[in-house]
Amino acid sequence: MRIDHLFQEKTVFSYEVFPPKTNSSLETIYTTLDRLKGQQPDFISVTLGAGGSAKNLQTVEIAQKIQEEQFLPSVAHLPAVHFTKAEIKLILDQLQAKKVENILALRGDILPGQTPKGDFEHATQLVEFIKEHGSFNIIGACYPETHVEACNAIEDIRFLKEKVDAGTNQLVSQLFFDNQYFYRFLERCALARIDVPIQAGIMPVVNKKQIERIAKMSHVTLPEKFLKMMARYEHNPEAIRDAGIAYAVDQIVDLVAQGVDGIHLYTMNNPYVAKRIREATRSLFEQAPLTLIAE
């Protein structure tokens, strides 16, 4: 099932999960998915590593399982920089065979020690390739605080506009911890006439070291309010988990009240945290969507 139509009907709420980091059994991710049952997100996306065919097959298999066992649409991530066109075509064929119709099209991170294959230097090229080789709903990534490789916010929005014009049907944002960055980003999108649905990416915090590592890699700002929370509870695992859940819920309440198209929750494969957030915000998504108007 394609998910782009959902944004016309409601404020969308979705999850993201990831396969095991090694070529080990998939039981760990299936256990996570079993524990997510009953939480009723609108769809679940599955990340894809850039490290070989075993990972590709895992992601396709997991996406298929989500649709068959949870009766939910799934989204397969497709980072292309370390793949050839022939390899991407094979993955597309596998996804079509499994009836997975939604793809998050990414350039992907350039990994240390690995030389990009050269067929896809930008996500826009991947979007164009997907359009030529199947009937998929194509999702793109966006960056409220600007992509780290962009010279400035204007250049970043220009590249995003090209990606949307190439055939991207909806966008999902990188995580952020200050909603004002997201609202200013939406203003820039409106000025550039980027009019596809944009989901806000929210990551609940479960420990201080984890989020510091992710923030450094992703180049996202940690607000003073957030830093004080981390400092206050960093040595109390239960407290920092609960504080992180409360912070994420606060972000979501504000975003939905302002008329966001949807929330994409980076679950970090933690069903307990995902469940707490879903339960705390479920009623917010039962109303008809609003139109967010940039001031």
Protein Blocks (a to p, Z undefined) as FASTA:
>chain_A
ZZklmmmmmccddddddddfbfcdfklmmmmmmmmgoklpabdcddddfebjklmmmmmm
mmmmmmmmnopacdddddfklpcfklmmmmmmmmmmnopabdcddebjadehiacehlam
bfklmmmmmmmnoccdddddddfkopakbmblklmmmmmmmmmmnopabdcddddfbfkl
mmmmmmmmmmnopabdcdddddddfbfklmmmmmmmnopacdfklmmmmmmmmmmmklmm
mmmmmmmmmmmmmmmmnopabdcddekopaklmmmmmmmmmmmmmpccdddddZZ
